[in-house]
Amino acid sequence: MQPAASLGALNFALAGAREGFGPFLGVYLQKQGFDPAATGFAMGLAGFAGLLATTPVGALIDRTAYKRAALAAAVLAIAMGAVGLVSTNSLWLIGLSQLLIGVADTSIAPLVAAVTLGIVGQKAYGHRVSRNEAFNHAGNAANAALSGVLGYTLGLGYVSIAIVVMAVASCGVLFTIDKGSIDHGTARGGAQDERSTLRVLFGTKPLLILAGTVFAYQTANGAMLPFLAQARTAAGADPSLTTGVMTVVAQATMVGAALLAARVAKGHGHANVLSIALGLVVARGILAAFATSWLLVIPVQILEGLAMGLGGVAIPALVAEMMEGTGHANAGLGGVMTAYGAGATVSPLLAGLVAQYLGFAASFLALASVAGAGLLVWMVGRRFLGKEQHTGHTEEASAEPV
C-alpha cells in the first residue's frame, strides 16, 4: 500500500479507536444514574490526563524512532479503557478508565502528525493534514453510526465493541506503513538546536498565543455535543439514537470542512481558518441554547462539523509552520495539545456545574462566551505581534508565523 493510501486508511481507522465513548459517554453515565456534575467530572478526567501527559509525550516523540509501535500501543490502551469503563458502575473505576484513555488519546495526535510530517515533508504537510482530517471525520461518522446501532439494539455498553474493532483495524493498517518511509529528522521539524524543549516552547510567542486560543476553542467545544445529547435525552429522546444521529451529522460535515480548510488556507492562511472556526463555535453555542427540537439540533451539529473540521486542520498546520527548523515540532504540538487537553478538562466541568444550577441552555451560552473570548485573544494576539500567517506564501517561509 502506498504511503498516502496508508495514511488515509490509518486516519479512518484511528477515528473510531481514539474517540472512545466520545459523545456516548455522557448519556451512558446519565443512564447509569449519575447527575450532570458527576458526569462532567468523569468526562473531564480524560482531559486532565491529557493535560499532564501531552507535552512530555510530544518531546518523547521528537526523539523516538518507534513511532508505529507507540501508536499501536496507544490505540490498544484506549480499547482496554473502554472495556474497563463498561465493566463497572463505580465512578472511581470509570474515572481510572478515563485516565488511561486520556493518556493514550493524547499521544495519538502528535504521533500521527510526526508520521505524516516524516512521510510527506513540510511543504506538503498542510495539504496532507486536510486529507487526514477528512478521513478521520469519515471514520468518526462510520463509528458513530455503528455505535448508535449497537447502543440502540443491544445497549450503550456494547459501544465498546466498535472501539475494539477500530483499534485492531488501526494496528493492522500500521503494519502496511514501511518504517523506512518515515524521515525522523523531518518528523521533528529539522535538527534540534542547543535550546531545551521548555525554552523553545515558552520562547515562541506565537505558539503561546495559539495555545491560549486553543484552550478557549476546546473549552467551548468539548462538552457541547454530549450535553446537548443529555438535554435531548432529558426531554424524552432515545439516548443512543439521539447521540448517534447528532454525531454522524457533525462528523459528515467535518469531512467537507476539512477539505475546504485547505482551499481557504491556500488563499488566506491557516490563521484565518482558525478565526472562522472560532466564530462558528460562538454561533453554535448561542443556537444550542434554543435547540429544543431537531429543526435546530441539526443546524447546531452542522455548525459543529464546520468549526471542528476547520480547526482540526488549522491547529496542527500552524504548529508545524511555527516550529519549522527548531527540531521540536512534536513538542510544540504537544504543548498546544496540552492547552487543548486543559480545555477538554474544563469544558465538561464548567458545563456540568452551570447545567446543574442554571439549566442546559445557560451552559451552552457560557461555552459560547468562552469561544468569543478565544477569538478575541487570537485576533488581538496576532496583531500585537504584528505578524500574519499566510500558509503557502514563500516570502513568509522564514518568518515566525502566527
RANOR-V359236 format. One record per residue. N is the residue number from 1. RES is the residue in one letter. PHI is phi in whole degrees, 0 to 359 (NA if undefined). Layout:
N & RES & PHI
N & RES & PHI
//
This chain:
1 & M & NA
2 & Q & 294
3 & P & 305
4 & A & 297
5 & A & 294
6 & S & 296
7 & L & 296
8 & G & 296
9 & A & 296
10 & L & 296
11 & N & 293
12 & F & 295
13 & A & 290
14 & L & 298
15 & A & 304
16 & G & 291
17 & A & 288
18 & R & 284
19 & E & 293
20 & G & 57
21 & F & 286
22 & G & 48
23 & P & 292
24 & F & 281
25 & L & 296
26 & G & 301
27 & V & 287
28 & Y & 297
29 & L & 294
30 & Q & 300
31 & K & 291
32 & Q & 280
33 & G & 100
34 & F & 278
35 & D & 280
36 & P & 303
37 & A & 293
38 & A & 294
39 & T & 298
40 & G & 298
41 & F & 298
42 & A & 296
43 & M & 293
44 & G & 287
45 & L & 295
46 & A & 298
47 & G & 294
48 & F & 297
49 & A & 299
50 & G & 296
51 & L & 303
52 & L & 283
53 & A & 262
54 & T & 297
55 & T & 295
56 & P & 301
57 & V & 298
58 & G & 300
59 & A & 296
60 & L & 294
61 & I & 296
62 & D & 300
63 & R & 254
64 & T & 267
65 & A & 258
66 & Y & 255
67 & K & 290
68 & R & 295
69 & A & 295
70 & A & 295
71 & L & 292
72 & A & 297
73 & A & 298
74 & A & 294
75 & V & 290
76 & L & 291
77 & A & 295
78 & I & 297
79 & A & 298
80 & M & 298
81 & G & 296
82 & A & 294
83 & V & 295
84 & G & 297
85 & L & 297
86 & V & 273
87 & S & 265
88 & T & 214
89 & N & 251
90 & S & 277
91 & L & 300
92 & W & 289
93 & L & 289
94 & I & 299
95 & G & 298
96 & L & 296
97 & S & 297
98 & Q & 295
99 & L & 297
100 & L & 298
101 & I & 298
102 & G & 297
103 & V & 295
104 & A & 293
105 & D & 296
106 & T & 292
107 & S & 278
108 & I & 290
109 & A & 302
110 & P & 293
111 & L & 292
112 & V & 296
113 & A & 298
114 & A & 294
115 & V & 298
116 & T & 295
117 & L & 298
118 & G & 293
119 & I & 272
120 & V & 262
121 & G & 87
122 & Q & 296
123 & K & 297
124 & A & 265
125 & Y & 295
126 & G & 301
127 & H & 294
128 & R & 292
129 & V & 300
130 & S & 300
131 & R & 291
132 & N & 303
133 & E & 294
134 & A & 297
135 & F & 295
136 & N & 298
137 & H & 288
138 & A & 296
139 & G & 296
140 & N & 297
141 & A & 296
142 & A & 297
143 & N & 293
144 & A & 296
145 & A & 296
146 & L & 297
147 & S & 295
148 & G & 297
149 & V & 295
150 & L & 298
151 & G & 295
152 & Y & 287
153 & T & 270
154 & L & 246
155 & G & 123
156 & L & 299
157 & G & 300
158 & Y & 282
159 & V & 300
160 & S & 300
161 & I & 298
162 & A & 298
163 & I & 296
164 & V & 296
165 & V & 300
166 & M & 291
167 & A & 295
168 & V & 295
169 & A & 298
170 & S & 300
171 & C & 296
172 & G & 297
173 & V & 294
174 & L & 303
175 & F & 288
176 & T & 275
177 & I & 269
178 & D & 292
179 & K & 299
180 & G & 287
181 & S & 279
182 & I & 262
183 & D & 273
184 & H & 288
185 & G & 292
186 & T & 296
187 & A & 297
188 & R & 256
189 & G & 84
190 & G & 101
191 & A & 289
192 & Q & 285
193 & D & 272
194 & E & 281
195 & R & 286
196 & S & 287
197 & T & 301
198 & L & 297
199 & R & 294
200 & V & 295
201 & L & 297
202 & F & 280
203 & G & 266
204 & T & 258
205 & K & 300
206 & P & 302
207 & L & 294
208 & L & 294
209 & I & 295
210 & L & 298
211 & A & 298
212 & G & 297
213 & T & 293
214 & V & 295
215 & F & 302
216 & A & 294
217 & Y & 302
218 & Q & 279
219 & T & 299
220 & A & 287
221 & N & 279
222 & G & 308
223 & A & 261
224 & M & 294
225 & L & 295
226 & P & 298
227 & F & 283
228 & L & 292
229 & A & 297
230 & Q & 296
231 & A & 297
232 & R & 292
233 & T & 295
234 & A & 298
235 & A & 274
236 & G & 112
237 & A & 283
238 & D & 291
239 & P & 294
240 & S & 292
241 & L & 295
242 & T & 299
243 & T & 294
244 & G & 298
245 & V & 297
246 & M & 300
247 & T & 291
248 & V & 298
249 & V & 301
250 & A & 296
251 & Q & 291
252 & A & 296
253 & T & 294
254 & M & 297
255 & V & 301
256 & G & 294
257 & A & 295
258 & A & 296
259 & L & 291
260 & L & 296
261 & A & 303
262 & A & 296
263 & R & 291
264 & V & 294
265 & A & 296
266 & K & 299
267 & G & 262
268 & H & 233
269 & G & 91
270 & H & 292
271 & A & 297
272 & N & 288
273 & V & 299
274 & L & 294
275 & S & 299
276 & I & 297
277 & A & 300
278 & L & 296
279 & G & 298
280 & L & 293
281 & V & 295
282 & V & 301
283 & A & 298
284 & R & 297
285 & G & 296
286 & I & 295
287 & L & 294
288 & A & 299
289 & A & 297
290 & F & 248
291 & A & 277
292 & T & 257
293 & S & 215
294 & W & 298
295 & L & 298
296 & L & 256
297 & V & 298
298 & I & 298
299 & P & 300
300 & V & 300
301 & Q & 286
302 & I & 294
303 & L & 297
304 & E & 299
305 & G & 300
306 & L & 295
307 & A & 295
308 & M & 287
309 & G & 295
310 & L & 291
311 & G & 294
312 & G & 295
313 & V & 274
314 & A & 294
315 & I & 296
316 & P & 295
317 & A & 294
318 & L & 297
319 & V & 298
320 & A & 301
321 & E & 289
322 & M & 294
323 & M & 260
324 & E & 300
325 & G & 86
326 & T & 269
327 & G & 78
328 & H & 232
329 & A & 299
330 & N & 283
331 & A & 294
332 & G & 297
333 & L & 295
334 & G & 298
335 & G & 296
336 & V & 292
337 & M & 287
338 & T & 296
339 & A & 297
340 & Y & 299
341 & G & 296
342 & A & 298
343 & G & 296
344 & A & 296
345 & T & 286
346 & V & 288
347 & S & 304
348 & P & 291
349 & L & 294
350 & L & 296
351 & A & 296
352 & G & 296
353 & L & 292
354 & V & 295
355 & A & 296
356 & Q & 297
357 & Y & 255
358 & L & 239
359 & G & 104
360 & F & 296
361 & A & 301
362 & A & 296
363 & S & 295
364 & F & 291
365 & L & 293
366 & A & 297
367 & L & 294
368 & A & 297
369 & S & 294
370 & V & 294
371 & A & 298
372 & G & 298
373 & A & 296
374 & G & 296
375 & L & 298
376 & L & 296
377 & V & 301
378 & W & 295
379 & M & 291
380 & V & 292
381 & G & 299
382 & R & 298
383 & R & 285
384 & F & 297
385 & L & 282
386 & G & 73
387 & K & 226
388 & E & 262
389 & Q & 268
390 & H & 233
391 & T & 300
392 & G & 90
393 & H & 271
394 & T & 297
395 & E & 289
396 & E & 254
397 & A & 299
398 & S & 266
399 & A & 277
400 & E & 277
401 & P & 275
402 & V & 226
//
